[in-house]
C-alpha cells in the first residue's frame, strides 16, 4: 500500500495513512484521511472499534494526532502504481 512512487509527505483528504506498531515491526493499521484540523487528522478506518483497537468490529471515524502517523500514500494522483 505504500510503494515509493506513491509516498506523500503530508496528509490530505483521500490519502491512505499507515500506523507503525513497534511490537510487530510493521505498519499494522491503515485508513483514509478524511480531513485535517491543525495537527489533528480525522480518519476513516476499518477493523477498529470505538475504543481504538486495531482488532475491531467495524469501520469507524477516528481522530489521530499527525505525529502518530508513520506514512502516507497518495493514490489520488495520476502516475505509476509501482
N, C-alpha and C positions, 0 to 999 in steps of 0.2 A: 504494500500500500504506500510505501514511501521510497520510490526509486529516486535516484539523484536528479533526474530530469524534471521531477515534479516537486522537489522540496521548495518550501517557501519560508521566508524569514519572519513573517508576521501573520496574524490572524485576519481573516475577512470572511464575511458570510459565504457559506458553501464549501469552505476549505475543510479538509479532513485533518483531525489532530490525533496525536498519539501520546499516551501516558506511559512512562517507563517505570517498571517495577523492579527495583534492585534485587529483591529476593529471587525473581525469576530471570534476571539478567536479559530482559527484553521488553519491548512495548507489549503491554497486556490489556490495554483498554483503548478503544478508538471511538470517534464520533464525529459529528459535524459541528462546525462553528455556526451558530445561529445569528449572534450579534455580539458587539463589543461595547462595554461601558467602562471607559478608562482602562484600568489594569485588570478588569474582570471580563471573562469570556462566558457568554451564555451558549450552552451546547445542547445538542440532542444526541443521546447515547442509547444504544441497545444493550441488553444483557446487564442491566443495572437495576437499582431499586431506590426508593426514596431515602434510604439511609446511606447510599453511596457505594454499596458493594459492587464489585465487578462481576460477581456471581449473582445476578439479579433475576427479576421476574418479568421484565418488560422494557419498553422504550420510555425514557423519561427525559425531561429537561433538567439540566444541571447548571450551576454557576461555579466556575473554576477561576482561580487566580492565574494570570498569564504565566507566572513563574513556575507553576506546576506542570505546564505543558512542555513535553520534551521535543516534539517535532510537529511540523505542519506539512501537508502535501496539497498542492493546488491542482485539482483535476478539472477546474472550471475553464482554464485557459487552453487554447489550441496548442498542439505540439505533440511531440513524440511521447508515447507511453512507456518507453524503455528506460 
